[in-house]
Amino acid sequence: MALLITDDCINCDVCEPECPNDAISMGAEIYEIDPHKCTECVGHFDEPQCQALCPVACIPFNPAWRETREELLIKYERLTANKNTA
């Protein structure tokens, strides 16, 4: 699954710089996570960094975007390959 930022977000700016895939950006009112870029930090860290650092625990797993660890690893490999060729 990708992650999701809820309306409980206080815009503290902690999550965005910690995302290794640049999947987090400011939305209209709160930060948002692009599920096409979110790998739950698979390939980078043992746990999602945004979840670990969020002071209000407003970043649950997105039930509408289900992915296995293997699918997340494939996405990680694709994203890092794109960064290396850019």
C-alpha positions as CSV (number, residue, x, y, z in Angstrom):
1,M,0.0,0.0,0.0
2,A,1.0,3.6,-0.4
3,L,0.6,5.9,2.5
4,L,-1.9,8.7,2.9
5,I,-1.9,12.0,4.8
6,T,-5.2,12.7,6.6
7,D,-6.9,15.9,7.5
8,D,-5.2,15.8,10.9
9,C,-2.0,17.0,9.2
10,I,-0.7,20.2,10.9
11,N,1.7,21.1,8.1
12,C,4.7,20.8,10.3
13,D,7.0,20.3,7.3
14,V,8.7,17.2,8.8
15,C,7.7,14.6,6.3
16,E,8.4,16.2,2.9
17,P,12.2,16.5,3.2
18,E,12.5,12.9,4.6
19,C,10.8,11.2,1.7
20,P,13.5,9.5,-0.3
21,N,11.2,9.2,-3.4
22,D,10.0,12.9,-3.4
23,A,6.4,11.5,-3.1
24,I,5.3,14.1,-0.6
25,S,4.3,17.6,-1.7
26,M,2.2,20.4,-0.4
27,G,-1.4,20.1,-1.6
28,A,-4.2,22.8,-1.5
29,E,-4.3,22.7,2.3
30,I,-2.2,19.9,3.6
31,Y,0.7,17.7,2.4
32,E,-0.2,14.9,0.0
33,I,1.5,11.7,-1.0
34,D,1.7,10.6,-4.6
35,P,0.9,6.9,-4.5
36,H,2.8,6.4,-7.8
37,K,6.0,7.4,-6.0
38,C,5.4,6.1,-2.5
39,T,7.2,2.8,-1.8
40,E,6.6,3.0,2.0
41,C,10.4,3.5,2.0
42,V,11.0,-0.1,0.8
43,G,14.5,-0.1,-0.6
44,H,15.6,2.9,1.4
45,F,14.6,2.2,5.1
46,D,13.1,-0.5,7.3
47,E,10.0,1.7,8.0
48,P,8.3,4.6,6.4
49,Q,10.1,7.7,7.5
50,C,7.1,10.0,7.3
51,Q,5.2,7.8,9.6
52,A,8.1,7.5,12.0
53,L,8.6,11.2,12.2
54,C,5.0,12.5,12.1
55,P,4.2,14.2,15.4
56,V,0.4,13.8,15.0
57,A,0.4,10.2,13.5
58,C,-1.7,11.3,10.6
59,I,-0.1,9.1,7.9
60,P,-1.9,5.7,7.8
61,F,-1.6,3.1,5.0
62,N,-3.9,3.9,2.1
63,P,-6.5,1.1,1.9
64,A,-7.4,2.2,-1.7
65,W,-3.8,1.6,-2.9
66,R,-2.8,-2.0,-2.0
67,E,0.7,-3.2,-3.0
68,T,2.8,-6.1,-1.8
69,R,6.4,-5.7,-0.6
70,E,7.5,-7.2,-3.9
71,E,5.5,-4.7,-5.9
72,L,6.9,-1.9,-3.7
73,L,10.5,-3.1,-4.4
74,I,9.8,-3.1,-8.1
75,K,8.5,0.4,-7.9
76,Y,11.6,1.4,-5.9
77,E,13.9,-0.1,-8.6
78,R,12.0,1.8,-11.3
79,L,12.1,5.1,-9.5
80,T,15.8,4.8,-8.6
81,A,16.6,3.8,-12.2
82,N,14.8,6.9,-13.5
83,K,16.8,9.1,-11.1
84,N,20.1,7.6,-12.3
85,T,19.2,8.2,-16.0
86,A,17.9,11.8,-15.5
